[in-house]
């Protein structure tokens, strides 16, 4: 150890705990498929959607910083970038639910239960079209997440300002496409569970929950890593105050919606 240099605390060995929790979850899911599939599949849908939303929240946070030219969150950017790694797991879960448990969605059964609705819903909620759109949404999000995170890390390694410009363009494009695709995904995956009910503000409500919960994850990650890991000495009280104000604002927004 170099004299006079403060070393950050060592990261606690918690990987074994996460492995045990993941194994316990897999066992409970498998048991539920046998004992109570009607309960397990709706929970699998909600968990997969929540994981996808958490991953998107991380990518959206990073994209928002690039698109607005903000620099205050550079020191903690690795936390939301790491959240993007949740996207593949959530995507697999969503695909499994949509493919293996179509009975969750009454509208997917050749239009059954939609006699009193517009003909447009018959076409929009047709199973092949729903699955095709799901693949488009997920592939789009995964591609942008990979491109933005990879470019961000290359910029940190090389210091090339051109990579920052590239990420700004990617981020603006992602935000526009995210607004459209996430809105449609909310309609397709959640609101379609009750095909006779609809709400034009449903996507905004889901986005409010996505970003508020995503900010909460970022705050918890930053606090934990500042105390135990590589962000020790990098994340300051000012960073946490800014994150806290954002979280408070979006919790208020979500409550208002």
Secondary structure, DSSP 8 states (H G I E B T S, - for coil): --TT----------HHHHHHHHHHHHHHHHHHHHH-HHHHHHHHHHHHHHHHHHHHHHHHHHHHHHHHT--TTGGGHHHHHHHTTHHHHHHHHHHHHHHH-GGG-GGGTTTTT-TTS-HHHHHHT-HHHHHHHHHHHHHHHHHHHHHHHHHHHHHHHH--HHHHHHHHHHHHHHHHHHHHHHHHHHHHHTGGGGTT---TTHHHHHHHHHHHHHHHHHHHHHHHHHHHSTTTTTS-HHHHHHHHHHHHHHHHHHHH-
